[in-house]
């Protein structure tokens, strides 16, 4: 019970139980503070150890790569001239257009041979929603070789409209002097305005341009009339032209070139 002090104020005396609880609370606060400090110290040590481990892993990977190169250098494949290896990769490209990419991920030596052979990277395939980085890689690795461009217009299942190809054109058009062949294919029937617009976007890039080394032109798109100004600037010297019968008429300026020696209208 509070007692009356000499100054007239009441003084509150704690019971033994209250005193014990107060001491216990102070002890808990002190322990909590100590544990948090220890946790921060251990977390700092863990971060330091993880950093050291990351550096060790990097060094270990580098050593393993060097060991693998030395071991691989004794394989019979490494005794072949680079020209033979390149010819083998060319043969593989007949069965898979990504064969060169696959080979470049086998060993360091094969990667150097593949990347250092521009003729392996001349066939560039552009598709709706395709990788822009892949197109740029092929353009860079192909060096000064002539290019075979293949544009495939398709629509993925469940997608209501075609994906635009616009992002790929700046890089492709910047190398138009190296175009050797251009093929544009699609098996879609363009029965919607959105799809029709997406295809028109492809041909807009081919009007009023000059492709001086273009030798082969193949276009096959159902029920789609070609723009009359396709390669109108004397762009094509193509000797081989293949079109669908519903893509153009015989009066098209595209067919007026005297360089055409093979014309196939299906």
C-alpha positions as CSV (number, residue, x, y, z in Angstrom):
1,X,0.0,0.0,0.0
2,X,1.2,3.6,-0.7
3,X,2.5,5.3,2.5
4,X,2.2,9.0,3.4
5,X,5.7,10.6,3.4
6,X,6.9,13.5,5.5
7,X,6.3,15.9,2.6
8,X,2.7,14.9,2.3
9,X,3.1,12.8,-0.9
10,X,2.4,9.2,-1.2
11,X,5.4,6.9,-2.0
12,X,4.8,3.7,-4.0
13,X,6.7,0.7,-2.7
14,X,7.1,-2.3,-5.1
15,X,6.3,-5.7,-3.9
16,X,8.9,-8.4,-4.2
17,X,7.0,-9.8,-7.2
18,X,7.0,-6.5,-9.0
19,X,10.7,-6.0,-8.3
20,X,11.4,-9.5,-9.8
21,X,9.4,-8.7,-12.9
22,X,11.3,-5.4,-13.4
23,X,14.7,-7.1,-13.0
24,X,13.7,-9.8,-15.4
25,X,12.5,-7.3,-18.0
26,X,15.9,-5.4,-17.8
27,X,17.7,-8.7,-18.2
28,X,15.7,-9.6,-21.3
29,X,16.4,-6.2,-22.8
30,X,20.1,-6.6,-22.2
31,X,20.1,-10.1,-23.7
32,X,18.1,-9.0,-26.7
33,X,20.6,-6.1,-27.3
34,X,23.5,-8.5,-27.0
35,X,22.0,-11.1,-29.3
36,X,21.2,-8.5,-32.0
37,X,24.7,-7.3,-31.9
38,X,26.0,-10.8,-32.2
39,X,23.7,-11.5,-35.1
40,X,24.9,-8.4,-37.0
41,X,28.5,-9.6,-36.4
42,X,27.7,-13.1,-37.8
43,X,25.8,-11.7,-40.8
44,X,28.9,-9.5,-41.7
45,X,31.1,-12.5,-41.4
46,X,28.7,-14.6,-43.6
47,X,28.7,-11.8,-46.3
48,X,32.5,-11.8,-46.2
49,X,32.7,-15.6,-46.5
50,X,30.2,-15.6,-49.4
51,X,32.3,-13.0,-51.2
52,X,35.4,-15.1,-50.7
53,X,33.6,-18.2,-51.8
54,X,32.4,-16.4,-55.0
55,X,36.0,-15.5,-55.8
56,X,37.2,-19.0,-55.2
57,X,34.4,-20.4,-57.4
58,X,35.4,-18.0,-60.2
59,X,39.1,-19.1,-60.0
60,X,38.1,-22.7,-59.9
61,X,35.9,-22.3,-63.0
62,X,38.8,-20.6,-64.8
63,X,41.2,-23.4,-63.9
64,X,38.7,-26.1,-64.9
65,X,38.3,-24.3,-68.3
66,X,42.0,-24.3,-68.8
67,X,42.2,-28.0,-67.9
68,X,39.4,-28.8,-70.3
69,X,41.1,-27.0,-73.1
70,X,44.3,-28.9,-72.6
71,X,42.5,-32.2,-72.5
72,X,40.3,-31.4,-75.5
73,X,43.4,-30.3,-77.5
74,X,44.5,-34.0,-77.6
75,X,41.2,-35.1,-79.3
76,X,41.5,-36.1,-82.9
77,X,39.1,-33.3,-83.9
78,X,41.7,-30.8,-83.0
79,X,44.1,-32.2,-85.6
80,X,41.8,-31.3,-88.4
81,X,42.4,-28.1,-90.3
82,X,39.9,-25.3,-89.6
83,X,38.8,-25.5,-93.2
84,X,37.6,-29.1,-92.8
85,X,35.8,-28.2,-89.5
86,X,34.1,-25.4,-91.3
87,X,33.0,-27.7,-94.1
88,X,31.6,-30.1,-91.6
89,X,29.6,-27.3,-90.0
90,X,28.3,-26.3,-93.4
91,X,27.1,-29.8,-94.0
92,X,25.3,-29.7,-90.7
93,X,23.5,-26.5,-91.6
94,X,21.7,-28.5,-94.3
95,X,19.8,-30.4,-91.6
96,X,19.5,-27.7,-89.0
97,X,19.7,-23.9,-89.4
98,X,21.0,-23.6,-85.8
99,X,23.8,-26.1,-86.2
100,X,26.5,-23.5,-86.2
101,X,25.2,-22.1,-82.9
102,X,25.1,-25.6,-81.4
103,X,28.7,-26.3,-82.5
104,X,29.9,-23.0,-81.1
105,X,28.9,-24.2,-77.6
106,X,30.7,-27.5,-77.7
107,X,34.4,-26.5,-77.1
108,X,36.4,-23.3,-77.0
109,X,38.3,-24.4,-80.2
110,X,35.1,-25.1,-82.1
111,X,33.6,-21.9,-81.0
112,X,36.6,-19.9,-82.3
113,X,36.4,-21.8,-85.6
114,X,32.7,-21.3,-86.0
115,X,32.6,-17.6,-85.0
116,X,35.7,-17.0,-87.2
117,X,34.0,-18.4,-90.3
118,X,31.7,-15.7,-91.8
119,X,30.3,-18.0,-94.4
120,X,28.5,-19.9,-91.6
121,X,26.4,-16.9,-90.6
122,X,25.0,-15.7,-93.9
123,X,21.5,-17.3,-93.7
124,X,19.4,-15.0,-91.6
125,X,15.8,-16.0,-90.7
126,X,13.4,-13.4,-89.5
127,X,10.2,-14.4,-87.9
128,X,7.3,-12.7,-86.1
129,X,8.4,-12.2,-82.5
130,X,11.9,-13.4,-83.3
131,X,15.1,-12.4,-81.5
132,X,16.6,-9.1,-82.5
133,X,19.9,-10.0,-80.8
134,X,20.2,-13.2,-82.9
135,X,19.7,-11.2,-86.2
136,X,22.4,-8.7,-85.0
137,X,24.7,-11.5,-84.1
138,X,24.4,-13.1,-87.6
139,X,25.0,-9.7,-89.3
140,X,28.1,-9.2,-87.3
141,X,29.6,-12.6,-87.7
142,X,28.9,-12.8,-91.4
143,X,31.5,-10.1,-92.0
144,X,31.4,-9.0,-95.6
145,X,29.8,-12.2,-97.1
146,X,26.6,-11.9,-99.1
147,X,23.4,-12.6,-97.2
148,X,20.4,-14.9,-97.7
149,X,17.4,-13.3,-96.0
150,X,14.4,-15.4,-95.2
151,X,11.3,-13.7,-93.7
152,X,8.7,-16.1,-92.3
153,X,5.3,-14.5,-91.5
154,X,3.3,-16.6,-89.1
155,X,1.0,-16.3,-86.1
156,X,1.4,-18.2,-82.9
157,X,-1.4,-20.3,-81.6
158,X,-3.8,-18.2,-79.5
159,X,-2.3,-14.9,-80.7
160,X,-5.0,-12.8,-82.5
161,X,-2.6,-10.9,-84.7
162,X,0.8,-11.1,-86.1
163,X,3.7,-9.7,-84.2
164,X,5.5,-6.8,-86.0
165,X,9.0,-7.3,-87.5
166,X,9.8,-3.6,-87.5
167,X,12.6,-3.9,-84.9
168,X,14.7,-6.2,-87.2
169,X,14.6,-4.0,-90.3
170,X,17.1,-1.2,-89.4
171,X,19.9,-3.7,-89.1
172,X,18.9,-5.8,-92.1
173,X,18.4,-2.7,-94.3
174,X,21.8,-1.3,-93.3
175,X,23.3,-4.3,-95.0
176,X,21.2,-4.3,-98.1
177,X,24.2,-4.1,-100.3
178,X,25.0,-7.6,-99.2
179,X,21.6,-9.2,-99.9
180,X,22.1,-12.1,-102.2
181,X,18.6,-13.6,-101.9
182,X,15.3,-12.6,-100.3
183,X,12.5,-15.0,-99.5
184,X,9.2,-14.0,-97.9
185,X,6.9,-16.9,-97.0
186,X,3.6,-17.3,-95.2
187,X,0.8,-19.9,-95.1
188,X,-1.7,-17.6,-93.5
189,X,-4.8,-16.2,-95.1
190,X,-5.0,-12.5,-94.1
191,X,-8.7,-12.3,-93.3
192,X,-8.4,-9.5,-90.7
193,X,-7.3,-5.9,-90.9
194,X,-4.7,-6.4,-88.1
195,X,-2.9,-9.2,-89.9
196,X,-3.1,-7.4,-93.3
197,X,-1.5,-4.3,-91.7
198,X,1.3,-6.4,-90.2
199,X,2.2,-7.8,-93.6
200,X,2.0,-4.4,-95.3
201,X,4.6,-3.3,-92.8
202,X,7.0,-5.9,-94.1
203,X,6.7,-4.7,-97.7
204,X,6.8,-1.0,-96.8
205,X,10.5,-1.5,-96.1
206,X,11.1,-2.9,-99.5
207,X,9.7,-0.1,-101.6
208,X,11.9,2.5,-103.2
209,X,15.1,0.8,-102.1
210,X,18.1,-0.5,-104.0
211,X,19.6,-4.0,-103.4
212,X,22.3,-4.1,-106.1
213,X,23.5,-7.7,-105.4
214,X,20.1,-9.4,-105.0
215,X,20.1,-12.4,-107.3
216,X,17.1,-14.4,-106.1
217,X,13.7,-13.2,-105.0
218,X,11.0,-15.6,-103.7
219,X,7.6,-14.4,-102.4
220,X,4.8,-16.7,-101.4
221,X,1.8,-15.2,-99.5
222,X,-1.7,-16.4,-100.1
223,X,-4.2,-13.8,-101.3
224,X,-1.9,-10.8,-100.9
225,X,-1.2,-8.5,-103.7
226,X,2.4,-7.1,-103.8
227,X,2.8,-3.3,-103.7
228,X,3.5,-1.9,-107.2
229,X,6.6,0.0,-106.0
230,X,8.5,-3.0,-104.7
231,X,12.2,-2.5,-105.5
232,X,11.1,0.2,-107.9
233,X,14.4,2.1,-107.9
234,X,16.0,-0.4,-110.1
235,X,16.8,-2.2,-106.9
236,X,16.7,-5.8,-108.1
237,X,19.0,-7.4,-110.6
238,X,17.5,-10.7,-109.6
239,X,18.0,-13.4,-112.2
240,X,15.6,-15.8,-110.4
241,X,12.1,-14.7,-109.3
242,X,9.5,-16.9,-107.9
243,X,6.0,-15.6,-107.0
244,X,2.5,-16.9,-106.3
245,X,-0.1,-16.2,-109.0
246,X,-2.2,-14.2,-106.6
247,X,0.7,-12.0,-105.5
248,X,1.2,-9.9,-108.6
249,X,0.3,-9.4,-112.2
250,X,2.4,-9.8,-115.3
251,X,2.3,-6.0,-115.7
252,X,4.0,-5.4,-112.4
253,X,7.2,-3.3,-112.5
254,X,8.8,-6.0,-110.5
255,X,8.8,-8.2,-113.6
256,X,10.1,-5.6,-116.0
257,X,13.7,-6.2,-115.2
258,X,15.8,-7.5,-118.1
259,X,18.0,-9.4,-115.8
260,X,15.4,-12.0,-115.0
261,X,16.4,-15.4,-116.5
262,X,14.1,-17.6,-114.5
263,X,10.5,-16.7,-113.6
264,X,8.3,-19.0,-111.7
265,X,4.7,-18.0,-111.0
266,X,2.8,-20.7,-109.1
